[in-house]
Amino acid sequence: MFRWLLHHCEHLVQKRICSTLYYTRLPTGHTHDDIDACFAIIWHYFISFNTIDTFSQFKEGVESAFKQETGMQCFVHDMLVVVPDYKQFYDGCVDEQFGDAFTLIDTMHQWKFTAVAIHPQYFPHGVKTTYRAYSSEKVIEFDKKCKDECLHPIGQATGLEPRTLYVAWRPSVDDCADRPGWKSIVCTLS
């Protein structure tokens, strides 16, 4: 699923609907927040249904779910929802192995798509795609060590030695210095 989403992000920049687009995802097992609780209320309500065939049924169900669970009155506004079949649209364009980029330990959590001049070898669609492991410039990771090997008090107490990691966009100029497009956007939206 994510590979089609990323391909769609690239497509939006290629068509110059936007000049730069960021896609950021939360890590697996992230801490849940208030919006997750709202979705849980909806999920619990609809779990007993076999199918929901119309938007009206969905609207009534969401409003009933919050009324029953929390006593709150909510309103779902009518809207036309059309979700194109992106899988079929991009089928054959996306590398089948690309899905592994979201399931392994090396998952990248932030992607940036930037409009650049077309370059036949590096940017045939006029889009430079970069990625990084985290959405922050700097993060703290913990290395598991023996407590007596740790230098930081947290590591000495837990065996988890904190390490500051400066997060860079990849690929970078250090990865391929002759690759064009390292400077800022070289095209404009019309």
C-alpha positions as protocol buffer text, in pm:
chain_id: "A"
residue {
  index: 1
  type: MET
  ca { x: 0 y: 0 z: 0 }
}
residue {
  index: 2
  type: PHE
  ca { x: 272 y: 250 z: 93 }
}
residue {
  index: 3
  type: ARG
  ca { x: 453 y: 203 z: -234 }
}
residue {
  index: 4
  type: TRP
  ca { x: 147 y: 325 z: -425 }
}
residue {
  index: 5
  type: LEU
  ca { x: 111 y: 616 z: -186 }
}
residue {
  index: 6
  type: LEU
  ca { x: 472 y: 719 z: -246 }
}
residue {
  index: 7
  type: HIS
  ca { x: 430 y: 679 z: -620 }
}
residue {
  index: 8
  type: HIS
  ca { x: 124 y: 902 z: -600 }
}
residue {
  index: 9
  type: CYS
  ca { x: 326 y: 1164 z: -408 }
}
residue {
  index: 10
  type: GLU
  ca { x: 586 y: 1159 z: -685 }
}
residue {
  index: 11
  type: HIS
  ca { x: 309 y: 1185 z: -944 }
}
residue {
  index: 12
  type: LEU
  ca { x: 166 y: 1499 z: -778 }
}
residue {
  index: 13
  type: VAL
  ca { x: 508 y: 1667 z: -791 }
}
residue {
  index: 14
  type: GLN
  ca { x: 572 y: 1547 z: -1146 }
}
residue {
  index: 15
  type: LYS
  ca { x: 245 y: 1710 z: -1257 }
}
residue {
  index: 16
  type: ARG
  ca { x: 357 y: 2024 z: -1065 }
}
residue {
  index: 17
  type: ILE
  ca { x: 48 y: 2023 z: -845 }
}
residue {
  index: 18
  type: CYS
  ca { x: 300 y: 2105 z: -573 }
}
residue {
  index: 19
  type: SER
  ca { x: 673 y: 2179 z: -581 }
}
residue {
  index: 20
  type: THR
  ca { x: 769 y: 1996 z: -261 }
}
residue {
  index: 21
  type: LEU
  ca { x: 574 y: 1727 z: -83 }
}
residue {
  index: 22
  type: TYR
  ca { x: 661 y: 1558 z: 247 }
}
residue {
  index: 23
  type: TYR
  ca { x: 524 y: 1224 z: 358 }
}
residue {
  index: 24
  type: THR
  ca { x: 587 y: 1136 z: 722 }
}
residue {
  index: 25
  type: ARG
  ca { x: 474 y: 816 z: 889 }
}
residue {
  index: 26
  type: LEU
  ca { x: 480 y: 712 z: 1251 }
}
residue {
  index: 27
  type: PRO
  ca { x: 701 y: 421 z: 1354 }
}
residue {
  index: 28
  type: THR
  ca { x: 544 y: 83 z: 1416 }
}
residue {
  index: 29
  type: GLY
  ca { x: 434 y: 63 z: 1779 }
}
residue {
  index: 30
  type: HIS
  ca { x: 420 y: 441 z: 1824 }
}
residue {
  index: 31
  type: THR
  ca { x: 246 y: 584 z: 2127 }
}
residue {
  index: 32
  type: HIS
  ca { x: -124 y: 624 z: 2061 }
}
residue {
  index: 33
  type: ASP
  ca { x: -295 y: 959 z: 2099 }
}
residue {
  index: 34
  type: ASP
  ca { x: -643 y: 1111 z: 2113 }
}
residue {
  index: 35
  type: ILE
  ca { x: -723 y: 1062 z: 1745 }
}
residue {
  index: 36
  type: ASP
  ca { x: -652 y: 688 z: 1782 }
}
residue {
  index: 37
  type: ALA
  ca { x: -907 y: 679 z: 2064 }
}
residue {
  index: 38
  type: CYS
  ca { x: -1167 y: 837 z: 1834 }
}
residue {
  index: 39
  type: PHE
  ca { x: -1104 y: 575 z: 1567 }
}
residue {
  index: 40
  type: ALA
  ca { x: -1131 y: 305 z: 1833 }
}
residue {
  index: 41
  type: ILE
  ca { x: -1482 y: 426 z: 1924 }
}
residue {
  index: 42
  type: ILE
  ca { x: -1586 y: 404 z: 1559 }
}
residue {
  index: 43
  type: TRP
  ca { x: -1420 y: 64 z: 1514 }
}
residue {
  index: 44
  type: HIS
  ca { x: -1588 y: -84 z: 1823 }
}
residue {
  index: 45
  type: TYR
  ca { x: -1927 y: 32 z: 1699 }
}
residue {
  index: 46
  type: PHE
  ca { x: -1887 y: -106 z: 1347 }
}
residue {
  index: 47
  type: ILE
  ca { x: -1722 y: -438 z: 1439 }
}
residue {
  index: 48
  type: SER
  ca { x: -2062 y: -604 z: 1473 }
}
residue {
  index: 49
  type: PHE
  ca { x: -2170 y: -504 z: 1120 }
}
residue {
  index: 50
  type: ASN
  ca { x: -2109 y: -731 z: 822 }
}
residue {
  index: 51
  type: THR
  ca { x: -2105 y: -450 z: 569 }
}
residue {
  index: 52
  type: ILE
  ca { x: -2171 y: -81 z: 546 }
}
residue {
  index: 53
  type: ASP
  ca { x: -2311 y: -15 z: 202 }
}
residue {
  index: 54
  type: THR
  ca { x: -2380 y: 356 z: 198 }
}
residue {
  index: 55
  type: PHE
  ca { x: -2235 y: 678 z: 326 }
}
residue {
  index: 56
  type: SER
  ca { x: -2563 y: 737 z: 511 }
}
residue {
  index: 57
  type: GLN
  ca { x: -2514 y: 413 z: 708 }
}
residue {
  index: 58
  type: PHE
  ca { x: -2157 y: 517 z: 792 }
}
residue {
  index: 59
  type: LYS
  ca { x: -2269 y: 867 z: 895 }
}
residue {
  index: 60
  type: GLU
  ca { x: -2546 y: 734 z: 1121 }
}
residue {
  index: 61
  type: GLY
  ca { x: -2308 y: 476 z: 1271 }
}
residue {
  index: 62
  type: VAL
  ca { x: -2037 y: 729 z: 1358 }
}
residue {
  index: 63
  type: GLU
  ca { x: -2289 y: 963 z: 1517 }
}
residue {
  index: 64
  type: SER
  ca { x: -2444 y: 674 z: 1714 }
}
residue {
  index: 65
  type: ALA
  ca { x: -2104 y: 539 z: 1822 }
}
residue {
  index: 66
  type: PHE
  ca { x: -2001 y: 864 z: 1991 }
}
residue {
  index: 67
  type: LYS
  ca { x: -2346 y: 912 z: 2144 }
}
residue {
  index: 68
  type: GLN
  ca { x: -2343 y: 560 z: 2297 }
}
residue {
  index: 69
  type: GLU
  ca { x: -1975 y: 551 z: 2403 }
}
residue {
  index: 70
  type: THR
  ca { x: -1915 y: 904 z: 2529 }
}
residue {
  index: 71
  type: GLY
  ca { x: -2255 y: 1071 z: 2543 }
}
residue {
  index: 72
  type: MET
  ca { x: -2118 y: 1330 z: 2301 }
}
residue {
  index: 73
  type: GLN
  ca { x: -2313 y: 1446 z: 2003 }
}
residue {
  index: 74
  type: CYS
  ca { x: -2109 y: 1462 z: 1684 }
}
residue {
  index: 75
  type: PHE
  ca { x: -2203 y: 1550 z: 1330 }
}
residue {
  index: 76
  type: VAL
  ca { x: -2072 y: 1389 z: 1013 }
}
residue {
  index: 77
  type: HIS
  ca { x: -2116 y: 1619 z: 718 }
}
residue {
  index: 78
  type: ASP
  ca { x: -2227 y: 1472 z: 387 }
}
residue {
  index: 79
  type: MET
  ca { x: -1959 y: 1466 z: 125 }
}
residue {
  index: 80
  type: LEU
  ca { x: -1883 y: 1287 z: -195 }
}
residue {
  index: 81
  type: VAL
  ca { x: -1604 y: 1037 z: -139 }
}
residue {
  index: 82
  type: VAL
  ca { x: -1436 y: 901 z: -447 }
}
residue {
  index: 83
  type: VAL
  ca { x: -1125 y: 694 z: -400 }
}
residue {
  index: 84
  type: PRO
  ca { x: -963 y: 604 z: -732 }
}
residue {
  index: 85
  type: ASP
  ca { x: -803 y: 263 z: -773 }
}
residue {
  index: 86
  type: TYR
  ca { x: -442 y: 383 z: -743 }
}
residue {
  index: 87
  type: LYS
  ca { x: -311 y: 26 z: -733 }
}
residue {
  index: 88
  type: GLN
  ca { x: -445 y: -38 z: -1082 }
}
residue {
  index: 89
  type: PHE
  ca { x: -332 y: 306 z: -1204 }
}
residue {
  index: 90
  type: TYR
  ca { x: 28 y: 252 z: -1089 }
}
residue {
  index: 91
  type: ASP
  ca { x: 41 y: -125 z: -1148 }
}
residue {
  index: 92
  type: GLY
  ca { x: 360 y: -208 z: -1336 }
}
residue {
  index: 93
  type: CYS
  ca { x: 525 y: 122 z: -1239 }
}
residue {
  index: 94
  type: VAL
  ca { x: 625 y: 36 z: -885 }
}
residue {
  index: 95
  type: ASP
  ca { x: 896 y: -214 z: -790 }
}
residue {
  index: 96
  type: GLU
  ca { x: 730 y: -510 z: -613 }
}
residue {
  index: 97
  type: GLN
  ca { x: 1019 y: -528 z: -362 }
}
residue {
  index: 98
  type: PHE
  ca { x: 968 y: -165 z: -264 }
}
residue {
  index: 99
  type: GLY
  ca { x: 710 y: -262 z: -2 }
}
residue {
  index: 100
  type: ASP
  ca { x: 994 y: -402 z: 210 }
}
residue {
  index: 101
  type: ALA
  ca { x: 1100 y: -41 z: 276 }
}
residue {
  index: 102
  type: PHE
  ca { x: 816 y: -24 z: 529 }
}
residue {
  index: 103
  type: THR
  ca { x: 843 y: -354 z: 710 }
}
residue {
  index: 104
  type: LEU
  ca { x: 1209 y: -395 z: 796 }
}
residue {
  index: 105
  type: ILE
  ca { x: 1430 y: -245 z: 1067 }
}
residue {
  index: 106
  type: ASP
  ca { x: 1563 y: 10 z: 817 }
}
residue {
  index: 107
  type: THR
  ca { x: 1220 y: 164 z: 755 }
}
residue {
  index: 108
  type: MET
  ca { x: 1240 y: 527 z: 647 }
}
residue {
  index: 109
  type: HIS
  ca { x: 982 y: 743 z: 824 }
}
residue {
  index: 110
  type: GLN
  ca { x: 1002 y: 1063 z: 620 }
}
residue {
  index: 111
  type: TRP
  ca { x: 1008 y: 1107 z: 243 }
}
residue {
  index: 112
  type: LYS
  ca { x: 1049 y: 1429 z: 46 }
}
residue {
  index: 113
  type: PHE
  ca { x: 956 y: 1474 z: -318 }
}
residue {
  index: 114
  type: THR
  ca { x: 1099 y: 1789 z: -479 }
}
residue {
  index: 115
  type: ALA
  ca { x: 1039 y: 1929 z: -827 }
}
residue {
  index: 116
  type: VAL
  ca { x: 1369 y: 1958 z: -1019 }
}
residue {
  index: 117
  type: ALA
  ca { x: 1471 y: 1993 z: -1381 }
}
residue {
  index: 118
  type: ILE
  ca { x: 1437 y: 1674 z: -1582 }
}
residue {
  index: 119
  type: HIS
  ca { x: 1762 y: 1477 z: -1603 }
}
residue {
  index: 120
  type: PRO
  ca { x: 1745 y: 1160 z: -1818 }
}
residue {
  index: 121
  type: GLN
  ca { x: 1960 y: 949 z: -1583 }
}
residue {
  index: 122
  type: TYR
  ca { x: 1872 y: 1075 z: -1234 }
}
residue {
  index: 123
  type: PHE
  ca { x: 1536 y: 1255 z: -1257 }
}
residue {
  index: 124
  type: PRO
  ca { x: 1353 y: 1135 z: -1568 }
}
residue {
  index: 125
  type: HIS
  ca { x: 1020 y: 1263 z: -1431 }
}
residue {
  index: 126
  type: GLY
  ca { x: 1159 y: 1588 z: -1289 }
}
residue {
  index: 127
  type: VAL
  ca { x: 1122 y: 1468 z: -929 }
}
residue {
  index: 128
  type: LYS
  ca { x: 1399 y: 1420 z: -674 }
}
residue {
  index: 129
  type: THR
  ca { x: 1304 y: 1177 z: -398 }
}
residue {
  index: 130
  type: THR
  ca { x: 1494 y: 1176 z: -70 }
}
residue {
  index: 131
  type: TYR
  ca { x: 1423 y: 1002 z: 260 }
}
residue {
  index: 132
  type: ARG
  ca { x: 1542 y: 982 z: 616 }
}
residue {
  index: 133
  type: ALA
  ca { x: 1496 y: 752 z: 912 }
}
residue {
  index: 134
  type: TYR
  ca { x: 1328 y: 1012 z: 1136 }
}
residue {
  index: 135
  type: SER
  ca { x: 1137 y: 1336 z: 1087 }
}
residue {
  index: 136
  type: SER
  ca { x: 1360 y: 1523 z: 1334 }
}
residue {
  index: 137
  type: GLU
  ca { x: 1703 y: 1666 z: 1264 }
}
residue {
  index: 138
  type: LYS
  ca { x: 1839 y: 1506 z: 1582 }
}
residue {
  index: 139
  type: VAL
  ca { x: 1719 y: 1204 z: 1782 }
}
residue {
  index: 140
  type: ILE
  ca { x: 1840 y: 995 z: 2073 }
}
residue {
  index: 141
  type: GLU
  ca { x: 1885 y: 623 z: 2015 }
}
residue {
  index: 142
  type: PHE
  ca { x: 1979 y: 368 z: 2279 }
}
residue {
  index: 143
  type: ASP
  ca { x: 2247 y: 103 z: 2240 }
}
residue {
  index: 144
  type: LYS
  ca { x: 2219 y: -208 z: 2458 }
}
residue {
  index: 145
  type: LYS
  ca { x: 2547 y: -260 z: 2646 }
}
residue {
  index: 146
  type: CYS
  ca { x: 2673 y: -406 z: 2967 }
}
residue {
  index: 147
  type: LYS
  ca { x: 2608 y: -156 z: 3246 }
}
residue {
  index: 148
  type: ASP
  ca { x: 2979 y: -133 z: 3335 }
}
residue {
  index: 149
  type: GLU
  ca { x: 3061 y: -33 z: 2971 }
}
residue {
  index: 150
  type: CYS
  ca { x: 2820 y: 262 z: 2973 }
}
residue {
  index: 151
  type: LEU
  ca { x: 2938 y: 620 z: 3023 }
}
residue {
  index: 152
  type: HIS
  ca { x: 2604 y: 795 z: 3075 }
}
residue {
  index: 153
  type: PRO
  ca { x: 2420 y: 759 z: 3410 }
}
residue {
  index: 154
  type: ILE
  ca { x: 2111 y: 629 z: 3229 }
}
residue {
  index: 155
  type: GLY
  ca { x: 2320 y: 360 z: 3061 }
}
residue {
  index: 156
  type: GLN
  ca { x: 2493 y: 272 z: 3387 }
}
residue {
  index: 157
  type: ALA
  ca { x: 2154 y: 222 z: 3552 }
}
residue {
  index: 158
  type: THR
  ca { x: 1975 y: 42 z: 3268 }
}
residue {
  index: 159
  type: GLY
  ca { x: 2232 y: -94 z: 3022 }
}
residue {
  index: 160
  type: LEU
  ca { x: 2078 y: 128 z: 2754 }
}
residue {
  index: 161
  type: GLU
  ca { x: 2343 y: 383 z: 2651 }
}
residue {
  index: 162
  type: PRO
  ca { x: 2193 y: 696 z: 2489 }
}
residue {
  index: 163
  type: ARG
  ca { x: 2351 y: 814 z: 2166 }
}
residue {
  index: 164
  type: THR
  ca { x: 2271 y: 1135 z: 1976 }
}
residue {
  index: 165
  type: LEU
  ca { x: 2204 y: 1073 z: 1608 }
}
residue {
  index: 166
  type: TYR
  ca { x: 2199 y: 1355 z: 1354 }
}
residue {
  index: 167
  type: VAL
  ca { x: 1955 y: 1260 z: 1081 }
}
residue {
  index: 168
  type: ALA
  ca { x: 2045 y: 1334 z: 719 }
}
residue {
  index: 169
  type: TRP
  ca { x: 1840 y: 1316 z: 402 }
}
residue {
  index: 170
  type: ARG
  ca { x: 1951 y: 1030 z: 174 }
}
residue {
  index: 171
  type: PRO
  ca { x: 2081 y: 1005 z: -84 }
}
residue {
  index: 172
  type: SER
  ca { x: 2305 y: 1301 z: -10 }
}
residue {
  index: 173
  type: VAL
  ca { x: 2582 y: 1477 z: -194 }
}
residue {
  index: 174
  type: ASP
  ca { x: 2823 y: 1252 z: -1 }
}
residue {
  index: 175
  type: ASP
  ca { x: 2659 y: 945 z: -157 }
}
residue {
  index: 176
  type: CYS
  ca { x: 2692 y: 1064 z: -517 }
}
residue {
  index: 177
  type: ALA
  ca { x: 2865 y: 1400 z: -566 }
}
residue {
  index: 178
  type: ASP
  ca { x: 2812 y: 1406 z: -944 }
}
residue {
  index: 179
  type: ARG
  ca { x: 2436 y: 1360 z: -919 }
}
residue {
  index: 180
  type: PRO
  ca { x: 2262 y: 1684 z: -1022 }
}
residue {
  index: 181
  type: GLY
  ca { x: 1981 y: 1846 z: -827 }
}
residue {
  index: 182
  type: TRP
  ca { x: 2142 y: 1888 z: -484 }
}
residue {
  index: 183
  type: LYS
  ca { x: 2062 y: 2257 z: -482 }
}
residue {
  index: 184
  type: SER
  ca { x: 1715 y: 2396 z: -419 }
}
residue {
  index: 185
  type: ILE
  ca { x: 1419 y: 2362 z: -655 }
}
residue {
  index: 186
  type: VAL
  ca { x: 1515 y: 2455 z: -1011 }
}
residue {
  index: 187
  type: CYS
  ca { x: 1168 y: 2477 z: -1157 }
}
residue {
  index: 188
  type: THR
  ca { x: 861 y: 2682 z: -1078 }
}
residue {
  index: 189
  type: LEU
  ca { x: 494 y: 2603 z: -1074 }
}
residue {
  index: 190
  type: SER
  ca { x: 287 y: 2757 z: -1348 }
}
